[in-house]
Amino acid sequence: MVSIIALTTDFGTKDGYAAQMKGVILGICPQARLIDVTHDIQPYSLIEGALVLKGVSPYFPDGTIHVAVVDPGVGGARRGMALKADNRYYVGPDNGLFSLIFQLAQEWEAREITNPAYLLPQPHATFHGRDVFAPTAAHLCAGKPFESVGPPIHDPVRLNLPVPLETLDGIQGEIIYIDRFGNLTSNIPAGILARTVRSIETGNVRIPGISRFFGEVSDGEPVALINSLGFLEIAVNKRDASRELAVSTGEPVRVVW
């Protein structure tokens, strides 16, 4: 198995939580190559975490283990999960965080993390990232069998993601993610933009058509394009679109044919 373990959390870097996870992993699997994807997921934002995982996972080698922790229900009834999807592994809470990985996978197998041999002794109720998910990933990295993690999960939790509505004159969607540049990702995938787009509307802005890249408009001008995640995005060239356009997540987006 590839020894890469990639970490995606909403922990930030101020408090050392991510470093504790790394210490646990290296104590069990010293040969692990640790990659920080990000620790700046918006706190508790499962949609943001799911989008980041969707964006990064295809570019890691087969066998990579992704540990993802955005876990507002830590200590409650939600299950801990290890997932094998195609040729990569994912470890984290079964709370919808891996919803887009399930959508992309040709085949998958999920297991509930119950084997005490894969955990730290007496896992703390509020830090499963350190005591449950990090050691599970480390044991898998060290060659322990995936099948021994715990019993199969046949009904993983899926996020109730907003679905764009196709109408006679266009598509109704909404903003689901704002990146660090302030660019606005909608829930409208490129695959349903099969006709010529006359305009894209959100907030008080109307953008004529879809561009290929930001620089096709002047500095400070709004632009619509297909982003690297494969969704319709609204931006303002070299500006923060969320501020310039006063648009936040949940704001409606309308595509007009």
Buried (B, 14 or more C-beta within 10 A) or exposed (E): BBBBBBBBBBBEEEEEBBEBBBEBBBEBBEEBEBBEBBBBBBEEBBBBBBBBBBBBBEEBEEBBBBBBBBBEBBEEEBBBBBBBBBEBBBBBBBBBBBBBBBEEBEEBBBBBBEBEEBBBEEBEEEBBBBBBBBBBBBBBBBEBEBEEBBEEBEEBBEBEBBEBEBEEEBBBBBBBBBBEBBBBBBBBBBEEBEEEBEBBBBBEBEBEEBBEEBEEBEEEBBBBBBBEBEBBBBBBBEBBBBEBBEBEBEBEBBBBB
